[in-house]
């Protein structure tokens, strides 16, 4: 599955970067987040409750940051397990650019899923992933005291 998109957040680049690296802001922004902790500057662990189609599960996951260029970009590798519900793993790249009205956040994500989640249709998974991303950016923008606008996104199954 691939998920790509752009969001315009009405806050300056340094503020958006700081928010993306603040686990308190992330805890309030990630839909279903129950727990989040920073293990090191490059590693974050989280527990999240997701409902995707008929499958509802608590996922324990790890996020590893790399290729970090402060106020500009980073790469992430992630993996999560939801027990019998399945697993997800993948990679993502996030880039920030100054834009009229705030910060343009561009993201590209490639993920693979398995278990019960893997049996759900690709369209439902893609639609759910896009909704989770949109919900994240809306909450994130509110945490920063601004708004967000989805400029374009593309969720596809591969």
trRosetta pair geometry for C-beta under 8 A, 3 or more apart (Angstrom, degrees):
i j d omega theta_ij theta_ji phi_ij phi_ji
1 90 8.0 -66 66 -87 86 150
1 110 7.4 152 83 -156 50 47
1 111 5.1 -24 67 67 99 87
1 112 7.2 157 19 -91 82 35
1 113 6.9 15 4 -2 127 105
1 122 6.9 -178 -93 -148 100 89
1 125 6.0 -105 -93 122 151 123
1 126 6.1 -162 -148 -84 115 82
1 129 6.7 139 150 -12 140 164
1 155 7.4 -1 -178 -174 101 82
1 156 7.0 174 -155 94 59 47
1 157 5.2 -29 -104 -118 79 56
1 158 6.2 175 -80 28 21 74
2 108 7.5 -22 -166 -169 98 80
2 109 6.7 151 -158 85 51 61
2 110 5.5 -19 -102 -101 77 68
2 111 7.9 161 -88 21 30 70
2 154 7.4 -4 113 111 103 93
2 155 7.3 179 94 -149 57 41
2 156 4.9 2 57 59 96 92
2 157 7.9 -158 23 -80 69 12
2 158 5.8 42 -14 -4 99 122
3 107 7.7 -5 114 113 87 105
3 108 7.9 156 87 -159 51 37
3 109 4.4 -9 60 60 90 113
3 111 7.3 5 7 9 106 112
3 126 7.2 174 -84 -144 93 74
3 129 5.1 -122 -75 133 145 126
3 130 6.4 -166 -137 -77 115 68
3 133 6.3 177 162 -38 137 150
3 153 7.3 -3 -173 -176 77 104
3 154 7.5 174 -149 89 38 53
3 155 4.8 4 -111 -111 81 82
3 156 7.8 -177 -75 25 45 56
4 107 6.8 -170 -144 97 48 60
4 108 4.8 2 -109 -112 95 70
4 109 7.0 -169 -72 25 52 68
4 153 6.6 173 94 -153 51 59
4 154 4.8 -2 59 54 96 94
4 155 7.8 -175 27 -74 56 44
5 106 7.6 -166 101 -146 40 51
5 107 5.9 0 58 56 74 91
5 130 7.7 122 -53 -133 142 86
5 133 6.4 128 32 138 147 145
5 150 6.6 -42 -173 -151 124 94
5 151 7.6 141 180 56 76 75
5 152 6.4 -165 -141 99 64 51
5 153 3.1 -4 -102 -107 113 92
5 154 6.9 178 -71 17 70 56
6 104 6.1 -11 -169 -172 108 94
6 105 6.8 154 -157 81 54 51
6 106 4.9 -16 -102 -101 86 73
6 107 7.7 169 -85 18 39 66
6 150 7.5 117 81 -165 58 52
6 151 4.1 -36 92 55 110 118
6 152 5.5 33 32 46 103 76
6 153 7.2 -153 24 -70 54 69
7 104 7.6 155 79 -156 41 48
7 105 4.7 -13 60 59 91 104
7 107 7.9 9 6 3 100 107
7 137 4.6 -121 -131 -154 164 151
7 141 7.9 -130 160 -56 125 120
7 148 5.2 -10 -177 -168 113 112
7 149 6.9 151 -160 71 62 42
7 150 5.9 -34 -103 -101 77 52
7 151 6.8 -166 -92 3 22 88
8 99 6.1 -95 -127 86 102 142
8 101 6.0 30 169 97 128 117
8 102 5.7 115 173 65 80 114
8 103 7.3 157 -155 78 52 40
8 104 5.7 -24 -100 -99 72 66
8 105 7.7 -177 -84 18 22 76
8 148 6.7 150 75 -157 52 55
8 149 4.6 -9 52 54 104 97
8 151 6.0 87 -23 -48 98 110
9 16 5.5 123 81 -103 139 124
9 102 5.2 -138 94 147 46 138
9 103 5.0 -18 61 61 93 93
9 105 6.0 36 -5 -11 113 117
9 137 7.1 -128 -77 -168 106 96
9 140 7.2 -57 -114 110 138 104
9 141 5.0 -150 -134 -102 94 97
9 144 6.6 51 171 60 121 150
9 146 5.9 102 176 91 73 134
9 147 7.7 -175 -145 91 51 37
9 148 5.2 -17 -97 -101 70 85
10 101 5.8 -60 -107 164 84 81
10 102 4.1 -126 -115 -62 31 141
10 141 6.9 66 31 -159 78 112
10 146 3.6 -166 73 -169 88 127
10 147 5.1 32 12 46 125 73
10 148 7.5 -136 0 -73 80 39
11 15 4.4 -104 162 91 114 128
11 16 5.3 144 90 -57 109 85
11 19 7.6 54 100 -8 157 141
11 102 5.5 44 28 -147 33 110
11 103 6.0 -33 76 7 67 113
11 141 7.4 -174 -8 -140 114 69
11 144 4.4 -61 -50 150 159 134
11 145 7.1 106 -87 62 117 82
11 146 4.7 -146 -44 -8 91 147
12 15 5.0 88 63 11 77 106
12 16 7.1 -148 98 -6 37 90
12 98 7.6 -4 -151 -115 69 94
12 102 7.1 -115 -68 -146 30 59
12 103 6.5 87 176 -49 18 107
13 16 5.7 -60 -145 38 31 110
13 17 6.1 31 159 -19 67 108
13 71 5.3 71 141 -165 112 93
13 96 5.2 128 -142 146 95 123
13 97 7.4 -53 -97 176 123 8
13 98 5.4 -67 -37 -73 124 78
13 103 4.9 139 -85 -106 58 118
14 17 5.7 -54 -145 38 31 113
14 18 6.2 34 156 -21 65 106
14 71 5.6 -24 -91 -109 64 115
15 18 5.7 -51 -146 36 30 112
15 19 6.4 32 153 -19 62 107
15 103 7.8 -159 63 -21 85 139
15 144 5.9 112 144 -153 112 118
16 19 5.7 -56 -150 37 31 113
16 20 6.4 30 154 -19 65 107
16 96 5.8 163 96 -131 129 137
16 102 7.7 102 -51 170 130 98
16 103 4.3 -108 -12 61 154 164
16 105 6.7 -147 176 -68 142 114
16 144 6.8 3 -92 -109 61 161
17 20 5.8 -56 -148 36 30 110
17 21 6.5 9 157 -2 63 113
17 70 6.5 87 175 -172 147 66
17 71 4.7 -82 -41 -97 163 50
17 72 8.0 19 -96 -4 133 32
17 96 6.1 -111 -68 13 91 168
18 21 6.1 -75 -153 48 28 100
18 22 6.1 33 152 -33 68 114
19 22 5.5 -55 -137 27 32 115
19 25 4.5 -118 -156 141 76 165
19 26 8.0 142 163 -52 66 69
19 140 6.4 117 145 -171 131 94
19 143 6.4 137 -148 102 125 115
19 144 5.3 -51 -73 -77 156 110
20 25 7.8 -65 -56 94 19 130
20 26 7.5 69 -153 -74 35 102
20 94 7.2 -173 -160 128 153 156
20 140 7.8 32 -82 -156 70 134
22 25 4.1 62 86 13 111 110
22 26 6.5 170 88 -12 56 86
23 26 5.2 -53 -140 43 38 115
23 27 6.0 49 156 -31 68 100
23 36 5.0 -169 -168 119 104 114
23 37 6.8 56 -166 -119 159 21
23 38 5.3 -133 -45 -35 138 100
23 44 6.7 179 -99 -134 110 119
24 27 5.7 -45 -146 28 29 114
24 28 6.9 19 155 -8 59 106
25 28 6.1 -64 -156 42 31 105
25 29 6.0 19 152 -15 67 120
25 140 7.0 67 160 -136 102 74
25 143 4.9 131 -147 146 89 147
25 144 7.5 47 -147 -60 133 77
26 29 5.5 -69 -139 44 31 108
26 30 5.7 26 169 -23 74 109
26 33 7.3 157 137 -112 73 166
26 36 5.9 -141 101 150 111 169
26 44 7.8 -16 103 -170 166 154
26 140 8.0 9 -104 -104 48 100
27 30 6.7 -46 -128 29 21 103
27 33 5.2 -161 -151 124 52 141
27 35 7.9 -21 -126 -151 111 16
27 36 4.7 -148 -84 29 90 126
28 33 7.7 -81 -43 59 12 135
28 139 6.4 -160 133 164 74 114
28 143 5.4 131 92 -92 126 129
29 33 7.7 42 66 -2 46 143
29 136 5.5 64 153 -160 93 68
29 139 4.2 162 -133 105 59 107
29 140 4.0 52 -138 -74 140 73
29 143 5.7 -76 -65 -9 104 142
30 33 3.8 83 81 -50 107 123
30 36 7.2 117 28 -63 143 139
30 46 7.0 -23 103 -168 169 153
30 48 6.2 -86 144 -107 122 124
30 136 6.0 9 -108 -116 46 102
30 139 7.8 -121 -12 80 19 143
31 48 7.7 68 92 -163 57 115
31 50 7.8 79 107 -104 100 74
31 132 5.5 -129 42 -141 134 76
31 135 4.6 38 -58 109 130 135
31 136 6.2 -95 -12 -65 90 73
31 139 7.3 162 -63 -3 72 147
32 48 4.8 78 107 -175 101 81
32 49 4.1 -134 -168 66 109 66
32 50 5.5 160 82 -72 171 51
32 51 7.9 174 -89 -1 142 74
33 36 5.9 -13 -171 -38 123 114
33 46 6.3 -57 -136 -168 95 120
33 47 7.6 106 -161 80 54 53
33 48 5.3 -33 -97 -104 51 87
34 47 4.6 -52 66 100 107 100
34 48 6.5 179 9 -97 84 28
34 49 6.0 75 -37 -18 117 96
34 58 7.2 -14 9 -142 148 109
35 46 6.5 166 92 -153 61 52
35 47 4.3 30 45 35 101 106
36 44 6.6 0 -172 179 94 107
36 45 7.3 168 -151 90 48 50
36 46 4.4 -3 -105 -106 80 93
36 47 7.8 -140 -64 27 52 60
37 44 7.1 168 87 -156 39 64
37 45 5.3 -9 60 59 89 93
37 46 7.6 174 20 -78 58 53
38 41 7.6 27 178 -92 119 27
38 43 7.4 122 -167 88 57 57
38 44 5.4 -34 -105 -103 60 80
39 43 4.1 -41 63 100 113 110
39 44 6.7 -170 10 -93 85 22
39 45 5.8 70 -39 -13 114 102
40 43 4.7 47 41 31 90 98
41 65 7.5 -87 136 63 65 127
42 64 6.1 23 151 -161 91 68
42 65 4.7 -135 -147 59 64 85
42 66 6.8 51 -152 -72 119 59
42 68 7.7 -127 -103 -27 89 133
43 62 6.7 -20 -162 -168 95 99
43 63 7.1 150 -154 80 46 56
43 64 5.6 -10 -100 -105 76 68
43 65 7.4 -137 -60 16 34 81
44 62 7.3 150 81 -159 49 50
44 63 4.4 -11 61 58 97 107
44 65 7.6 57 -4 -24 101 104
45 60 7.5 -2 -174 -176 97 83
45 61 7.1 168 -154 90 55 47
45 62 5.5 -22 -102 -101 73 70
45 63 7.7 -168 -76 19 27 75
46 60 7.7 176 92 -151 44 45
46 61 5.4 -14 62 62 85 93
46 63 7.1 26 3 -8 110 111
47 58 6.2 8 -177 178 98 101
47 59 7.1 171 -151 85 50 48
47 60 5.3 -17 -101 -100 81 68
47 61 7.7 159 -89 19 33 72
48 58 7.3 164 84 -156 34 57
48 59 5.1 -15 62 59 86 97
48 61 6.8 -13 15 13 109 119
48 80 7.6 -28 40 -147 110 150
49 56 7.4 13 -179 -178 91 87
49 57 7.5 -166 -146 103 59 30
49 58 5.1 -29 -95 -99 74 73
49 59 7.7 170 -91 15 23 73
50 56 7.2 -167 98 -144 48 50
50 57 6.3 -9 60 61 84 71
50 59 6.1 16 6 -6 113 118
50 82 7.3 -76 45 -97 110 143
50 132 7.4 -11 -127 -97 110 138
51 55 7.2 170 -152 92 50 48
51 56 4.3 -9 -105 -103 86 88
52 55 5.4 -13 66 66 80 98
52 117 6.3 46 75 -126 138 99
52 120 6.5 179 128 55 105 173
52 124 7.1 118 170 140 87 98
52 125 6.5 39 178 -112 133 61
52 128 4.4 85 -131 172 92 168
53 120 4.8 168 29 -137 154 136
53 121 7.9 126 -82 35 153 80
53 124 4.8 42 -67 161 121 140
53 125 7.9 -44 -18 -66 120 58
53 128 6.9 -87 -27 -53 74 142
54 120 7.6 -178 35 -98 83 114
55 85 5.2 126 -177 -146 116 104
55 86 7.5 7 -178 11 156 113
55 116 5.1 154 -106 119 135 120
55 117 5.8 -142 88 -81 166 70
55 120 6.5 -107 1 -48 124 133
56 85 7.6 -112 83 -103 24 141
57 82 3.6 73 131 -179 138 124
57 83 6.5 -157 -156 45 122 93
57 84 7.7 -156 -110 67 131 67
57 85 3.3 -92 -54 -8 156 163
57 86 7.5 160 31 34 166 71
58 82 6.5 153 74 -138 34 81
58 83 7.7 36 62 4 77 114
59 80 4.3 36 173 165 120 124
59 81 6.5 156 -149 75 74 27
59 82 4.4 -45 -87 -75 79 90
59 85 7.7 -95 -74 78 85 131
59 88 7.3 -9 -140 25 148 109
60 80 6.5 170 83 -152 35 77
60 81 5.9 -16 57 58 85 82
60 82 7.9 160 14 -83 62 44
61 78 6.1 17 177 -176 121 99
61 79 6.3 178 -148 94 80 42
61 80 3.1 -32 -90 -93 106 100
61 81 7.5 161 -81 13 63 53
61 88 7.7 -22 -104 67 126 98
62 78 6.8 175 89 -147 52 58
62 79 5.6 0 52 57 92 85
62 80 7.4 178 18 -77 54 63
63 76 5.6 -18 -169 -165 96 116
63 77 7.6 155 -157 78 48 45
63 78 4.8 -12 -105 -101 72 95
64 76 6.7 143 73 -158 48 60
64 77 4.6 -13 59 58 105 94
64 78 7.3 -173 20 -76 70 46
65 68 5.8 45 151 -67 112 114
65 74 5.4 -15 -160 173 101 134
65 75 7.3 133 -161 77 51 51
65 76 5.7 -27 -99 -99 58 77
66 74 7.1 137 68 -172 33 83
66 75 4.9 -33 72 71 85 101
66 76 7.5 161 23 -88 74 29
66 77 7.1 26 5 -6 117 99
67 73 7.1 -34 126 116 100 99
67 74 6.0 148 86 -148 74 48
67 75 4.3 49 41 8 119 109
68 73 7.8 -170 -143 98 33 54
68 74 4.6 8 -105 -108 66 106
69 72 4.1 -39 109 65 109 119
69 73 5.0 25 47 50 108 78
69 74 7.0 -165 27 -68 61 63
71 96 6.6 -104 174 79 46 132
72 95 6.8 -21 163 -149 63 73
72 96 6.0 -142 -140 55 21 88
73 93 7.0 5 -171 -179 109 88
73 94 6.4 173 -146 92 63 56
73 95 4.4 -11 -99 -106 106 70
73 96 6.8 -161 -68 17 56 71
74 93 7.6 -170 96 -147 39 56
74 94 5.9 1 55 56 76 96
75 91 6.7 -3 -180 -176 98 105
75 92 7.2 162 -160 86 55 47
75 93 5.1 -23 -107 -101 75 77
75 94 8.0 174 -91 20 29 68
76 91 6.6 163 88 -157 54 58
76 92 4.7 -8 59 59 103 93
76 93 7.6 -174 20 -78 73 32
76 94 7.2 32 -6 -4 113 105
77 89 7.9 8 177 -174 82 87
77 90 7.6 -160 -150 106 56 33
77 91 5.0 -25 -103 -101 66 85
78 88 7.5 -2 115 115 103 95
78 89 6.6 -169 99 -143 59 50
78 90 6.0 -5 58 60 89 68
78 91 7.3 162 16 -92 73 34
78 92 7.0 14 -1 3 115 108
78 111 8.0 -26 70 -108 107 104
79 87 7.3 -4 -171 -179 81 108
79 88 7.3 177 -148 94 41 55
79 89 4.2 5 -109 -109 80 98
80 87 6.5 170 90 -156 53 66
80 88 5.0 4 54 56 98 90
80 89 7.3 -180 22 -74 58 60
81 86 8.0 -139 -148 121 55 33
81 87 4.8 -21 -107 -105 66 95
82 85 3.7 -49 117 68 120 115
82 86 5.7 13 55 58 108 54
82 87 6.7 -171 20 -82 75 42
82 88 7.9 43 -11 -3 107 91
82 115 7.2 -166 65 79 96 155
82 117 7.2 86 46 -29 138 127
84 115 6.8 159 166 -168 35 126
84 116 6.6 45 140 -16 73 122
85 115 5.9 81 121 123 32 135
85 116 5.1 -74 -150 48 44 119
85 117 6.0 54 157 -36 80 97
86 113 6.0 49 143 176 136 89
86 114 5.2 -177 -159 93 102 49
86 115 2.4 -168 -97 61 74 116
86 116 5.1 -133 -35 41 107 63
86 117 3.7 -126 53 18 153 100
86 118 5.8 168 -134 -10 144 86
87 113 6.8 177 88 -150 49 56
87 114 5.3 1 50 53 89 94
87 115 5.9 107 3 -7 67 121
87 117 7.7 -153 38 40 28 128
88 111 5.7 0 -172 -177 100 121
88 112 7.3 166 -150 84 54 43
88 113 4.8 -16 -99 -101 79 84
88 117 7.0 -48 -61 99 94 160
89 111 6.9 161 85 -151 30 74
89 112 6.0 -15 62 57 78 87
90 109 6.2 64 131 179 137 85
90 110 5.2 -165 -161 99 110 55
90 111 3.2 -80 -42 -101 154 61
90 112 6.1 151 -74 9 92 62
91 109 7.3 -176 95 -145 41 56
91 110 5.7 6 54 55 80 93
92 107 6.2 -2 -175 -170 108 102
92 108 6.7 169 -152 87 60 49
92 109 4.2 -11 -103 -102 97 84
92 110 7.6 -175 -77 24 54 56
93 107 6.9 166 83 -149 52 54
93 108 5.0 3 49 52 97 95
93 109 7.9 -164 22 -71 58 50
94 105 6.6 -16 -165 -168 97 93
94 106 7.3 153 -155 81 47 51
94 107 5.0 -10 -102 -100 74 90
95 105 7.4 155 79 -155 47 46
95 106 4.7 -12 59 59 98 100
95 107 7.7 -177 21 -75 66 45
96 103 5.4 -16 -161 -176 100 117
96 104 7.2 143 -158 76 47 54
96 105 5.8 -15 -100 -100 72 68
96 106 8.0 -169 -74 21 27 73
97 103 7.1 144 70 -161 36 66
97 104 4.6 -20 64 60 92 105
97 106 7.3 22 6 -4 108 109
98 103 6.6 -48 -105 -107 40 65
98 104 7.6 12 93 15 9 89
99 102 6.3 -5 68 73 89 53
99 103 6.4 113 24 -141 92 15
99 104 4.0 80 -27 -31 139 104
102 146 6.6 122 -109 177 144 159
104 151 7.5 0 -139 -11 99 151
105 137 7.3 -172 69 -122 140 119
107 133 7.6 -157 75 -151 143 129
110 158 8.0 -40 -141 51 93 132
111 129 7.6 -176 43 -123 143 147
113 117 4.6 -85 166 114 126 118
113 118 5.0 -174 113 -77 82 75
113 125 6.6 -154 30 -144 152 143
114 117 6.9 52 74 65 19 94
114 118 4.3 3 -132 -41 32 140
115 118 5.7 116 45 8 37 102
115 119 7.8 -81 121 -5 37 94
116 119 5.7 -57 -160 29 40 113
116 120 7.4 47 146 -29 66 94
117 120 5.8 -45 -162 15 42 113
117 125 7.0 95 176 -107 89 116
120 124 5.2 -95 161 80 108 126
120 125 5.6 131 98 -55 110 94
121 124 4.8 88 68 9 89 103
121 125 7.0 -158 97 -5 45 88
122 125 5.6 -57 -145 39 33 112
122 126 6.0 31 159 -19 69 109
122 157 2.9 34 -174 -113 127 168
123 126 5.8 -57 -145 39 28 110
123 127 6.1 27 157 -17 65 108
123 157 6.9 -77 -56 -20 43 135
124 127 5.8 -53 -142 39 29 109
124 128 6.2 29 157 -18 63 109
125 128 5.8 -60 -148 39 27 110
125 129 6.2 27 155 -20 65 108
125 157 6.6 93 67 -96 114 112
126 129 5.7 -54 -144 36 29 111
126 130 6.4 29 156 -18 64 105
126 155 3.9 146 -177 138 94 110
126 156 6.2 34 -122 -94 142 8
126 157 5.4 -101 -47 -50 123 87
127 130 5.9 -54 -149 36 30 111
127 131 6.4 30 153 -19 64 106
127 155 6.9 161 -70 90 32 147
128 131 5.7 -55 -148 36 32 111
128 132 6.4 33 153 -20 65 105
129 132 5.7 -52 -148 35 31 112
129 133 6.4 31 153 -17 64 105
129 155 5.7 158 78 -140 108 133
130 133 5.7 -55 -149 38 32 111
130 134 6.2 31 154 -18 67 107
130 153 6.0 132 -138 129 108 139
130 155 4.3 -103 -56 -32 112 146
131 134 5.7 -53 -144 39 31 110
131 135 6.1 32 156 -19 65 107
132 135 5.8 -54 -145 38 28 111
132 136 6.3 35 152 -24 62 105
133 136 5.6 -52 -150 31 30 115
133 137 6.6 22 157 -13 64 105
133 153 7.2 159 97 -142 139 149
134 137 6.1 -58 -149 39 30 105
134 138 6.4 31 154 -19 65 107
134 150 6.2 -26 -117 -70 100 135
134 153 7.7 -109 -68 -7 97 166
135 138 5.8 -54 -147 36 31 112
135 139 6.3 25 158 -12 66 109
136 139 6.1 -65 -151 42 26 105
136 140 5.9 27 154 -23 66 113
137 140 5.3 -51 -136 39 32 116
137 141 6.1 36 161 -22 65 104
137 148 4.7 166 146 -179 100 167
137 150 7.4 120 81 -77 149 83
138 141 6.0 -54 -149 34 26 109
138 142 6.6 24 152 -16 61 107
138 148 5.6 -127 -92 43 47 126
139 142 5.7 -56 -151 37 33 112
139 143 6.4 37 150 -23 66 104
140 143 5.6 -53 -153 31 32 114
140 144 6.7 20 152 -9 64 106
140 148 7.3 61 70 -54 90 141
141 144 5.8 -63 -152 43 33 105
141 146 5.0 -86 -176 86 87 81
141 147 5.4 38 151 -173 137 12
141 148 3.8 -150 -39 -37 152 98
142 145 7.5 48 -175 -75 33 18
142 146 7.6 -125 -83 60 25 41
142 147 7.8 39 -72 -96 63 45
150 153 5.9 -48 -171 -17 116 114
